[in-house]
Amino acid sequence: MDHPGKPPRFYAPGLAPALAKPGESPGQADPARLTVPLPPSEGHHAVNVLRLKEGAAVELFDGRGGRARGRIEDIRRGHVVVLIEHPGPRRERPQPIVHVAFAVPKGNRLDWLLEKTTELGAASLRPTIFDRSIAGAEELSIAKRERWFGHCVAAAKQSRLDFLPEVAEPAPLPDRLSARGEALGLLGDLEPDALPLPTALGPRRTGQEVLVLVGPEGGLAPEERESTLAAGFLPVRLGHTTLRIETAAVAILAAVSALSE
């Protein structure tokens, strides 16, 4: 997606020191703090893909609500430094805050899940290991998860988002259940006792976070479903068709966001 008239965006996790402090206008920021290096992958994209030169206008975001505008000040062997001209204040993540725990699909289906859940504003993505999971150790390796985060960054840049999801380490289902905390837990389900999503969201408190759990296409094992419900998760349905993992994750996330407006 192109954005005519707007500068290209780059992910800069080191942006924080260049942002205006709370109560400080951008013009009051300390000039000594206003240069930010781009990560190597972002510098490569700026110089070798977009062919940007020194002096080119850019916009930076740090994935945690920080955004700033500036110009490329220095390019050396792919090392790109941006001079910040317009630092902005850090924003709070928009409500609702929704986390997505999911069985990991393979290949392009996973890529699609990562991109679309990022676009929809997921606060975190939590790969979860079920009895019937199909993804093996190779698909869950550190190197693969670094690639996952790259898909999230690309989606945020295209959508001009200021927030990235946290990509958690893979964990077995019991760990996900015990870590629910105060979040409203929702289990994507097709059993007869599954609730319409609006009904499940009815008792949600203002500002309460939501944890969506999407299992493998073979479904949760009976004991897994029993333990998930015992942990306080509510079974929910969207229609009466069996959805693929990535479709269910995106559909429930989008519906929760829309119904929480």
C-alpha positions in Angstrom: 0.0 0.0 0.0 1.4 3.4 -1.0 0.9 6.6 1.0 1.3 9.5 -1.4 2.8 12.6 0.2 4.0 10.7 3.3 7.6 9.8 4.1 8.6 6.1 4.2 8.4 4.6 7.7 11.1 2.6 9.5 11.2 0.6 12.7 13.6 2.1 15.2 13.6 0.4 18.6 16.1 2.9 19.9 13.8 5.8 19.4 12.8 6.4 23.0 15.6 8.8 24.0 14.7 11.1 21.1 11.0 11.4 22.0 9.6 14.4 23.8 9.1 13.8 27.5 5.7 14.0 29.1 4.6 17.6 29.2 7.4 18.7 26.9 6.7 20.1 23.5 8.7 18.7 20.5 10.6 22.0 20.3 11.9 21.7 23.8 13.7 18.3 23.2 17.4 18.2 23.8 19.2 18.4 20.5 21.9 16.1 21.8 19.3 13.3 21.9 18.1 13.7 18.4 20.0 11.2 16.3 18.8 7.6 15.9 20.4 4.7 14.1 18.3 2.3 12.1 18.6 -1.4 12.7 20.7 -3.1 9.9 17.6 -4.6 8.2 15.8 -1.3 8.1 19.0 0.5 6.9 19.3 -2.0 4.1 15.7 -1.4 3.1 16.2 2.3 3.1 19.4 2.4 1.1 19.3 -0.7 -1.2 15.5 -1.1 -1.8 14.1 2.4 -1.6 17.4 4.0 -2.7 17.1 6.8 -0.2 19.9 9.4 0.0 21.2 11.6 2.8 18.6 14.3 3.4 15.6 12.1 2.6 12.6 12.7 4.9 11.6 9.6 6.9 9.2 8.7 9.7 10.3 6.4 12.6 8.3 4.3 15.0 9.4 2.1 17.9 6.5 -0.3 18.1 5.5 0.9 21.6 3.7 4.1 20.7 6.6 6.3 19.9 6.8 8.2 16.6 9.1 10.9 15.1 10.0 12.5 11.8 13.4 13.4 10.6 15.9 13.2 7.8 18.7 10.7 6.9 21.8 12.4 8.2 24.5 9.8 7.4 24.8 6.6 5.3 28.0 4.5 5.6 28.2 0.9 4.5 24.5 0.3 5.2 24.7 2.1 8.5 21.9 4.7 8.5 21.5 7.5 11.1 18.4 9.7 11.2 18.4 13.3 12.5 15.2 13.7 14.4 13.4 17.0 13.6 9.9 16.4 15.0 9.9 14.1 18.0 6.4 13.2 19.2 5.1 12.1 22.6 4.6 8.4 23.3 1.0 7.3 22.9 -0.9 4.7 24.9 -1.9 1.5 23.1 -5.6 1.9 21.9 -8.3 -0.2 23.6 -9.2 -3.0 23.6 -6.0 -4.7 24.4 -6.3 -8.2 22.9 -3.8 -11.0 23.1 -3.9 -14.0 20.7 -2.7 -17.4 21.7 -2.7 -19.9 18.8 -1.7 -23.2 17.5 1.0 -22.6 14.9 0.0 -23.3 11.3 2.7 -23.9 8.7 4.2 -21.8 5.8 2.3 -18.9 4.2 -0.7 -19.5 6.5 1.4 -18.4 9.5 2.8 -15.4 7.6 -0.8 -14.3 6.9 -1.8 -14.7 10.5 1.1 -12.6 11.7 0.5 -9.8 9.2 -3.3 -9.6 9.7 -3.3 -9.8 13.5 -0.6 -7.0 13.6 -2.8 -4.9 11.3 -5.8 -5.5 13.6 -3.8 -4.3 16.6 -3.1 -7.5 18.6 -1.1 -6.6 21.8 0.7 -10.0 21.8 1.0 -13.1 19.7 1.5 -16.3 21.8 2.3 -19.5 20.0 0.9 -22.4 21.9 1.6 -26.1 21.9 -1.4 -28.4 21.9 -1.6 -32.2 21.8 -2.7 -32.0 18.2 -0.3 -29.2 17.1 1.3 -29.8 13.7 4.2 -27.4 14.0 7.4 -29.0 15.1 10.5 -27.7 16.8 11.9 -26.3 13.6 8.9 -24.1 13.0 9.2 -22.8 16.6 12.9 -22.1 16.6 14.4 -18.7 17.6 15.5 -18.0 14.0 12.0 -18.7 12.7 10.5 -16.4 15.4 12.8 -13.6 14.4 11.4 -14.0 10.9 7.9 -13.8 12.4 8.7 -10.5 14.0 9.9 -9.2 10.6 6.5 -9.9 9.2 4.9 -7.9 12.0 7.2 -5.0 11.4 6.4 -5.1 7.7 2.7 -5.1 8.4 3.0 -2.2 10.8 5.0 -0.1 8.3 2.5 -0.7 5.5 -0.5 0.1 7.8 1.3 3.1 9.5 0.8 1.6 12.9 2.6 2.9 16.0 2.4 -0.4 17.9 3.8 -3.9 17.3 2.6 -7.1 19.1 4.9 -8.8 21.5 5.9 -12.1 20.0 6.1 -14.5 22.9 8.1 -17.7 23.2 6.2 -20.9 22.4 4.7 -22.4 25.5 2.4 -25.5 26.2 -1.2 -25.0 26.8 -1.1 -25.3 30.6 1.4 -22.4 30.8 -0.9 -20.2 28.7 -3.9 -21.1 31.0 -2.0 -20.3 34.2 -0.8 -17.0 32.7 -4.2 -15.6 31.9 -4.2 -13.3 34.9 -7.2 -10.9 35.0 -7.8 -11.0 31.2 -11.1 -12.3 29.9 -10.3 -15.7 28.3 -12.1 -16.7 25.1 -11.7 -20.1 23.5 -12.7 -20.4 19.8 -15.0 -23.4 19.9 -17.8 -25.2 17.9 -19.3 -27.3 20.7 -23.0 -26.9 21.4 -22.4 -24.9 24.6 -20.2 -22.3 22.8 -21.5 -18.8 23.3 -22.1 -16.1 20.7 -19.3 -13.7 21.0 -21.4 -10.7 22.0 -22.8 -12.7 24.9 -19.3 -13.7 26.1 -18.2 -10.1 26.0 -21.2 -8.9 28.0 -19.6 -9.1 31.5 -16.3 -7.7 30.3 -15.1 -4.9 32.6 -14.1 -1.5 31.1 -10.5 -1.7 30.2 -10.2 -5.4 30.9 -7.8 -7.2 28.6 -8.9 -10.1 26.4 -6.9 -13.3 25.7 -8.2 -15.2 22.6 -7.2 -18.9 22.4 -7.3 -20.7 19.0 -6.5 -24.4 19.0 -5.4 -26.7 16.1 -7.7 -27.6 13.3 -8.1 -31.1 14.8 -9.6 -29.4 17.9 -8.5 -29.5 21.5 -8.2 -32.9 23.1 -11.1 -33.5 25.5 -8.9 -33.1 28.5 -7.5 -29.9 27.1 -10.9 -28.4 26.5 -11.9 -29.4 30.0 -8.9 -27.8 31.6 -9.3 -24.6 29.5 -12.9 -24.2 30.7 -11.8 -25.0 34.2 -9.3 -22.2 34.0 -12.1 -19.7 33.3 -12.1 -19.4 29.5 -15.4 -19.0 27.8 -16.1 -21.1 24.7 -17.2 -18.8 21.8 -18.3 -19.3 18.2 -18.4 -17.2 15.1 -21.0 -18.9 13.0 -21.2 -22.6 12.6 -18.4 -23.4 10.1 -15.0 -24.9 11.0 -12.4 -22.2 10.5 -8.7 -22.6 9.8 -6.4 -21.4 12.6 -5.4 -18.2 10.9 -9.0 -17.4 9.9 -10.3 -18.0 13.4 -7.6 -15.9 15.0 -8.2 -12.9 12.7 -12.0 -13.2 12.8 -12.2 -13.4 16.6 -9.7 -10.6 17.0 -11.6 -8.3 14.5 -14.9 -9.1 16.1 -13.7 -8.4 19.7 -12.2 -5.1 18.5 -15.4 -4.1 16.7 -17.7 -5.1 19.5 -15.6 -3.3 22.1 -15.8 0.1 20.3 
